[in-house]
Amino acid sequence: MLLIKNIQLFNEGTSQSADLLIKQGRINKIASSITATAEMQVVNGQGKYLIPGMIDDQVHFRDPGLTWKGDIGTESKAAVAGGITSYMDMPNVNPLTTSIDALEEKYRSHQGKSWANYAFYLGATNDNIDEIRKLKKNQTCGIKVFMGASTGNMLVDDKAQLTRIFQDAIGLIATHCEDTPIIKANEARFKAQYGDQIPIQYHPEIRSAEACYKSSSMAIELAKQHNSRLHVLHLTTAKEMELFSDLPLAQKRITAEACVHHLYFNQLDYLDKKTLIKCNPAIKSESDQNAIIKALKAGKIDVIATDHAPHTMEEKLNPSYFKAPAGLPLVQFALPMLFDLIAKGKLTLTEVIQKACHNPAILFNIKDRGFIREGYWADLVLVDLDKKQTIHNDTVLYKCGWTPLAGETLQGQVEMTFVNGEIVYQQGEIIGKPKGQRLQYQD
């Protein structure tokens, strides 16, 4: 048994001074005071907040097949160091997770390796509708559809195939929405002027707001037509916000996600960060950034995630615009980035916990996680919202060894992370062995 004492417990919009007892991996009791006994391990949380662990609905941990960039072990270590206790990994690995066999093999091969709890998406292609139709309920967290990203065979640009997916898919469809023809035309226009050396600050002009809106609106049109359960990932533009509703989450069939880097960075940051913040869809203008934050606060954006996507520093610093890959490593500092936005008055702790912890559990129908409730799994994070930390590359746990936040000072720090009732991270140290479990879903 493990007893956490003297905490300020923040959960479901309320704060209370409490003690919390963990037994057999689950939250056994929450009370104003719980007496410690000899068989209990005691953690003193004086002056700290205890919050639910973040559930990250979009990561690329690069395993299998791309493991020079990252793997399940390294990236999940970084995740728990950042207070992420569950994650959902994307299918654009090698081999692609585009069949039921590949999906189940990914679950089998990663068992016992992850420090956080996990789920895996099945990827859609232009020719795997039979695999999508074979899916059983709760076999995956969702079907990932790249509607504007050429990742191997994973760009789905056949309108007839898209219609079949939206018509026949069981469960949630998660989309990456950018219009490829618009992007290709923009690339050609800038290449004619700059060749391969396109200045990185034009990345949001190439992966433009027009490209995002055209694709997002198409996905929403298909979802409405077929009453599909649609979740649109990593929104980046003010114009897209008009596509989404501020209804309560339980009443929505179409939901939306924003990522931490689109909340934290904007187009001005390319001057300093350059290709280190190149991602798809692109980080856009300050007005777009502010519109996303406003939509999140208003209830149009339902979830905050990372889209963690590591590459080596050598890959990222390729001088060719076209060869420098898109993607940022983010899981280790995602919650601190959000805490820093709280300190700056842009978000509240209630909003962060709702969007990063509670709502992913609701949206994906995850069983017994995402909240601090008696009987739920003890996926918890002890945080110090007053402590400042300056980020350095030599403190990162990602296999790639760098972070776009190097040199930044953030207010708010993860002190301790619990996964399934076990301490797995404490003040800079990974502890014990991987405790992650395959996520289960409500019937």
Buried (B, 14 or more C-beta within 10 A) or exposed (E): BBBBBBBBBBBEEEEEEBBBBBBEBBBBBBEEEBEEEEEBEEBEBEEBBBBBBBBBBBBBBBBBEBBEBBBBBBBBBBBBBBBBBBBBBBBBBEBBBBBBEBBBBBBEEBBEBBBBBBBBBBBBBBEBBEBBEEBEEBBBBBBBBBBBBEBBBBBBBEEEBBEBBBEBBBBBBBBBBBBBEBBEEBBEEBBEEEEEEBEBEBBBBBBBBBBBBBBBBBBBEBBEEBEBBBBBBBBBBBBBBEBBBEEEBEEBEBBBBBBBBBBBBBBEBBEEBBBBBBBBBBBBBEEBBBBBBBBBBEBBBBBBBBBBBBBBEEBBEBEEBEEBBBBBBBBBBBBBBBBBBBBEEBBEBBBBBBBBBBBBBBBBBBBBBBBBBEEBBBBBBBBBBEBEBEBEBEBBBBBBBBBBBBEBEBBBBBBBBBBBBBBBBBEEEBBEEBBBBEBBBEE
